[in-house]
Amino acid sequence: MQGTALCLAVAFLGTALVGCALGATLIAGPSRPSDVVAADLSPESRALIDRAFDGIDPSKQIDVHVHIAGVGAGRTGCCVNPQMQSGFHPVKRLQFQVYLRAAGIRHPDQADGEYIERLVERMRTGPNLGRCQILAFDRRYRRDGSVDEARTEFYVPNEYVLELAKKYPDVFRPTISVHPYRSDALVELERGAEEGATMVKWLPNSMGIDPSDPLCDRFYDKMRDLGLILLSHGGEEKAVDAAEDQRLGNPLLLRRALDRGVRVIVAHCAGLGENMDLDDLRRGTVPNFDLFLRLMGEEKYRGLVFGEISAVLQFNRFGVSLETLLRRSDLHDRLVNGSDYPLPAINALVRTGSLVSAGFLSPEERKALNEIYEWNPLVFDFVLKRTVHLPGSGRRFPASIFMQNPALVRRGS
């Protein structure tokens, strides 16, 4: 497929596939990291990995954005929208097949178990990648508290994620997902916190959540009192068909949570799409990334708002945003790492050749990174982020971004 455009809206993964990333012939990456063993890596690749771990304390290394998913095999409680597996919706079905391949699933009737098996293997294979926050994902709800099943893309129960974190404590930390319009939302927050959750995951565009809705106030107060952190998608979301829902990814809507003392991590640094400038409607729409930077620049939100760098190197995102994040060292103490797994295992999403052309990588680094990708996409994602540099300089993301930020430890834990 090298050089061929694949204009596919990947609804389940929240991005678009266009072309190939590494010059490989597959849409998704290797299904098992053991397909290539570390001993087979070239000296250049091993040296790049070693350099990436300079200054990293493995006991503090964290990836805050790792998706858990399934179809309910093994009674996990997970489910996906029927359109994802229906022959009447060929594009969505193809999207789902891409997702399965990326997650290393070979037997759909065992999908849930195989997903976890591959993820754990990728976390444990090779250098110590520390731990990751695994994400539950709530259903879509209406403002009256009723479930909107037809518009729920996928569902991952909190119980399943909490159970996995107890089963694999060396690699997993639980992040629950609670829709604020649920009638039992506050009770669910308390239950999750009692069982070890430190964060709450939202994707407002897909879940139908308006972060500025007064209905969220009691929810925010409970989060603050429990010391929970909100990881909320920022910017455009490709999983959403309705254009009106894209406004829910406006970073400025998160001010209501921040004003009530909730610590918020804006996923992807809101690096995709545009939204209305709610501070000056005369300006119309502006890049979501600019609105994110405005939040980060407001002194009253220092210590409350943070940015998460998953997907910032994808072909449809990197450019001004990546250059800005590398250049703005004043932001680095409030940036955290996330992979948005399984996206790193879809090689059409990160074009190392384009990163070379733009000056973020050298040709030699690209060659080594492509080899690392074939061995373990999660290691590739980490090493890539530690390798990219500001064009014309050696400025890179510091090691601190990839370790637990002291300001994001759950209060009272």
C-alpha positions in Angstrom: 0.0 0.0 0.0 3.0 2.3 0.0 2.0 5.6 -1.7 -1.7 4.7 -1.8 -4.2 7.0 -0.1 -6.6 5.2 2.3 -9.2 7.8 3.1 -10.8 5.8 5.9 -12.4 7.6 8.9 -11.4 5.3 11.8 -14.4 5.9 14.0 -13.5 3.4 16.8 -10.0 4.8 17.1 -10.8 8.5 16.6 -8.5 9.4 13.7 -8.1 8.9 9.9 -6.0 6.5 8.0 -4.3 8.1 4.9 -1.4 6.4 3.3 1.3 4.3 5.0 3.5 5.4 7.9 6.7 3.3 7.8 6.7 2.0 4.3 5.2 -1.3 5.5 2.5 -3.2 3.6 0.1 -3.7 6.5 -2.5 -1.3 7.9 -1.8 -2.6 11.4 1.4 -3.5 13.1 2.9 -6.8 14.2 0.4 -8.8 16.2 3.0 -10.1 18.6 6.2 -8.3 19.8 8.0 -11.6 19.9 7.9 -11.7 16.1 11.2 -9.9 16.3 13.3 -10.4 19.4 15.4 -7.6 21.0 18.6 -9.5 20.3 17.9 -9.1 16.6 17.8 -5.3 16.7 20.7 -3.5 15.1 23.2 -1.7 17.3 21.8 1.6 16.1 18.3 0.6 17.3 19.5 -0.6 20.6 21.5 2.6 21.1 18.4 4.7 20.3 16.4 2.8 22.9 19.2 3.3 25.4 19.3 7.0 24.7 15.5 7.3 25.1 15.7 5.9 28.6 18.3 8.4 29.8 17.0 10.1 32.9 14.0 7.8 33.1 13.2 6.1 36.4 11.3 2.9 35.4 9.5 2.9 38.8 8.0 6.3 37.9 7.4 5.8 34.2 3.8 6.2 33.2 1.5 6.2 30.1 -1.8 7.8 31.1 -3.8 6.9 28.0 -4.2 3.2 27.1 -7.5 2.0 25.9 -9.1 -1.3 27.0 -11.8 -2.7 24.7 -13.6 -5.9 23.9 -16.7 -7.4 22.4 -17.9 -9.2 25.6 -16.1 -12.4 25.0 -15.4 -14.0 28.3 -18.2 -12.1 30.0 -16.2 -8.9 30.4 -19.2 -6.7 30.0 -17.5 -4.8 27.1 -19.4 -4.2 23.9 -19.2 -2.2 20.6 -21.9 -0.7 18.5 -23.5 -3.4 16.3 -22.7 -1.3 13.2 -19.0 -2.0 13.8 -19.6 -5.7 13.0 -22.5 -5.4 10.5 -22.3 -6.2 6.8 -24.7 -3.4 6.2 -22.1 -0.8 7.3 -18.9 -1.9 5.4 -16.8 1.1 6.3 -17.4 0.8 10.0 -16.9 -3.0 9.7 -13.5 -2.3 8.0 -12.6 0.2 10.7 -13.3 -2.5 13.3 -11.1 -5.0 11.5 -8.3 -2.5 11.5 -8.7 -2.1 15.2 -8.7 -5.9 15.8 -5.5 -6.2 13.8 -3.8 -3.4 15.6 -4.7 -5.0 19.0 -3.2 -8.3 17.9 -6.5 -10.1 18.0 -6.6 -13.3 15.8 -9.7 -15.0 17.1 -12.7 -12.6 17.5 -14.5 -15.1 19.7 -11.6 -14.6 22.2 -11.1 -10.9 21.5 -11.3 -9.6 25.0 -8.7 -12.0 26.4 -6.4 -11.7 23.4 -6.5 -7.9 23.6 -5.2 -8.0 27.2 -2.7 -10.7 26.5 -1.1 -8.7 23.7 -1.1 -5.5 25.7 0.5 -7.1 28.7 3.1 -8.7 26.5 3.9 -5.4 24.8 4.3 -3.7 28.2 6.6 -6.4 29.5 8.6 -7.2 26.4 12.0 -5.4 26.2 12.9 -2.5 28.4 10.7 -1.6 31.4 8.0 0.7 30.2 6.7 1.3 33.8 2.9 1.2 34.1 0.0 2.6 32.2 -3.4 4.0 33.0 -6.0 1.6 31.5 -9.2 3.4 30.5 -12.8 2.4 31.1 -15.3 4.0 28.7 -18.9 4.8 29.7 -22.0 4.8 27.6 -23.5 7.9 26.1 -26.3 9.4 28.2 -28.9 12.1 27.6 -29.4 15.0 30.0 -32.4 13.3 31.6 -30.1 10.4 32.7 -31.3 7.9 30.1 -28.8 5.8 28.1 -28.4 6.6 24.4 -27.5 3.1 23.2 -27.8 3.9 19.5 -25.1 6.5 19.7 -22.8 4.6 22.1 -19.8 3.6 20.0 -18.3 1.2 22.6 -18.5 0.5 26.3 -15.9 -0.7 28.8 -17.2 -1.2 32.3 -15.4 0.2 35.3 -15.6 -3.2 37.0 -13.5 -4.8 34.2 -10.8 -2.2 34.3 -10.6 -2.3 38.1 -10.3 -6.1 38.0 -7.5 -6.0 35.4 -5.5 -3.5 37.5 -5.7 -5.9 40.4 -4.7 -8.8 38.2 -1.7 -7.0 36.6 -0.5 -4.5 39.2 3.0 -4.4 37.7 1.7 -2.8 34.5 -1.8 -1.5 35.0 -3.4 1.4 37.0 -7.2 1.9 36.7 -8.9 4.9 35.2 -12.7 4.8 35.5 -15.2 6.4 33.2 -18.4 8.0 34.6 -20.8 10.0 32.6 -21.9 13.0 34.7 -25.6 12.7 33.6 -26.0 9.3 35.1 -28.3 9.2 38.1 -25.7 7.2 40.1 -22.7 9.2 38.9 -21.6 10.3 42.4 -21.9 6.9 43.8 -19.9 5.4 41.0 -17.2 8.0 41.5 -17.0 7.0 45.2 -16.9 3.3 44.4 -14.1 3.7 41.8 -12.0 5.8 44.1 -12.4 3.3 47.0 -11.2 0.6 44.6 -8.0 2.4 43.6 -9.0 4.6 40.6 -7.0 7.8 40.3 -8.5 9.3 37.1 -11.8 9.6 35.2 -11.9 9.4 31.4 -14.2 11.4 29.2 -14.6 11.8 25.5 -17.2 14.6 25.4 -17.7 14.6 21.6 -18.6 10.9 21.6 -20.3 10.6 25.0 -22.4 13.7 24.5 -21.0 15.5 27.6 -21.0 19.3 27.7 -18.2 20.0 30.2 -19.7 23.5 30.8 -23.1 22.2 31.7 -24.3 23.2 35.2 -25.5 19.6 35.6 -21.8 18.7 36.0 -21.2 20.9 39.1 -22.0 18.3 41.7 -19.9 15.8 39.8 -16.9 18.1 39.7 -17.3 18.8 43.4 -17.3 15.1 44.2 -14.2 14.6 41.9 -12.4 17.4 43.7 -13.3 16.1 47.1 -12.1 12.5 46.1 -8.9 13.9 44.6 -9.7 12.3 41.2 -8.2 13.7 38.0 -10.2 14.3 34.8 -8.6 13.0 31.6 -10.7 14.6 28.9 -10.4 14.5 25.1 -9.6 17.9 23.6 -10.3 19.0 20.0 -11.9 17.3 17.1 -12.8 13.6 17.4 -13.0 11.5 14.3 -15.3 9.0 15.9 -18.2 11.5 15.8 -20.4 11.7 12.8 -22.4 14.7 14.0 -20.7 18.0 13.4 -22.6 19.7 16.3 -20.9 17.4 18.8 -17.4 18.6 17.8 -18.1 21.8 19.8 -18.0 19.6 23.0 -14.2 19.1 22.4 -13.6 22.9 22.8 -10.9 23.1 25.5 -12.5 26.3 26.9 -15.5 24.3 28.0 -13.3 22.7 30.6 -13.1 25.9 32.5 -16.1 25.0 34.6 -14.2 21.9 36.0 -11.1 24.0 36.6 -13.0 26.7 38.3 -14.3 24.1 40.8 -10.8 22.9 41.6 -10.7 19.8 39.5 -7.3 18.9 37.9 -7.8 18.3 34.2 -5.5 16.7 31.6 -6.4 17.7 28.1 -5.8 14.7 25.9 -3.7 15.3 22.7 -3.2 18.9 23.8 -6.4 19.5 21.7 -4.2 19.4 18.6 -6.9 18.7 15.9 -9.7 20.8 14.4 -11.2 24.2 15.2 -13.9 25.5 17.6 -15.6 28.8 18.4 -13.5 31.3 20.4 -15.9 31.5 23.4 -14.0 34.5 24.8 -14.6 36.5 21.6 -17.3 35.2 19.3 -16.4 37.8 16.7 -13.3 35.8 16.0 -15.3 32.8 14.9 -13.5 29.5 14.8 -9.9 29.1 15.8 -7.6 26.1 16.2 -8.4 24.0 19.3 -4.7 23.9 20.0 -4.6 27.7 20.3 -7.5 27.5 22.8 -5.6 24.8 24.7 -2.6 27.1 24.9 -4.8 29.9 26.2 -5.9 27.7 29.1 -2.3 26.7 29.8 -1.4 30.4 29.9 -4.0 31.4 32.5 -2.2 31.8 35.8 -5.3 30.9 37.9 -5.2 27.4 36.3 -1.6 26.7 37.0 -1.5 23.4 38.9 -4.9 22.5 37.6 -4.6 22.2 33.8 -2.2 19.8 32.0 -1.6 18.6 28.5 -1.2 15.0 27.3 0.9 14.3 24.2 -0.6 11.2 22.7 -1.2 11.5 18.9 0.7 14.7 18.6 3.1 13.0 16.1 0.4 11.6 13.9 0.5 12.7 10.3 -2.7 14.7 10.6 -1.6 16.5 13.7 2.1 17.2 13.8 3.5 20.5 12.5 2.9 23.7 14.4 1.6 22.0 17.5 4.6 19.6 17.8 7.0 22.4 17.1 5.3 24.6 19.7 5.3 21.9 22.3 9.0 21.1 21.8 10.0 24.8 21.8 7.8 25.9 24.8 10.0 24.6 27.6 7.8 26.6 30.0 5.0 24.1 29.3 7.0 20.9 29.9 6.4 20.6 33.6 2.6 20.4 32.8 2.8 17.9 29.9 2.3 14.2 30.5 2.8 11.2 28.2 0.1 9.0 26.7 0.2 6.5 23.9 -3.5 6.3 23.0 -2.8 2.5 22.5 -3.7 0.7 20.3 -3.1 3.6 17.9 0.7 3.1 17.9 0.1 -0.3 16.4 -1.5 1.2 13.3 1.5 2.1 11.1 -0.5 4.4 8.8 -0.8 7.0 11.6 2.8 8.0 12.1 4.8 8.8 9.0 8.4 8.7 10.0 9.4 9.8 6.5 7.3 13.0 6.9 8.9 13.7 10.3 12.3 13.5 8.6 11.2 15.8 5.8 9.9 18.3 8.4 13.2 18.2 10.3 12.0 16.4 13.4 14.0 13.3 12.8 17.2 12.3 11.0 17.2 9.6 8.3 19.3 7.4 10.5 16.9 7.8 13.4 14.0 7.0 11.1 15.7 3.7 10.0 16.2 2.6 13.6 12.7 3.6 14.7 11.1 1.6 11.9 13.0 -1.4 13.1 11.9 -0.8 16.7 8.3 -0.6 15.4 8.4 -4.1 14.0 9.6 -5.3 17.4 7.2 -3.5 19.7 4.9 -0.6 18.7 4.6 0.6 22.4 8.4 0.9 22.7 8.4 2.6 19.3 5.9 5.2 20.5 8.0 6.0 23.6 11.3 6.1 21.7 9.9 8.2 18.9 8.7 10.9 21.4 12.0 10.9 23.1 13.8 11.1 19.8 12.0 13.9 17.9 13.7 17.3 18.2 12.9 20.8 17.3 14.0 21.4 13.7 17.4 23.1 13.6 18.2 22.4 17.3 18.7 19.4 19.6 15.8 20.4 21.9 13.7 17.3 22.8 11.0 16.4 25.2 12.5 16.0 28.7 12.4 12.8 30.7 10.1 14.3 33.3 7.1 14.2 30.8 7.3 10.4 30.8 7.3 9.9 34.6 4.7 10.5 37.2 4.1 14.2 37.7 4.0 15.0 41.4 1.2 17.4 40.7 -1.0 14.6 39.4 -0.8 12.2 42.3 -4.2 11.5 43.6 -4.7 13.7 46.7 -5.3 11.7 49.8 -3.8 8.6 48.2 
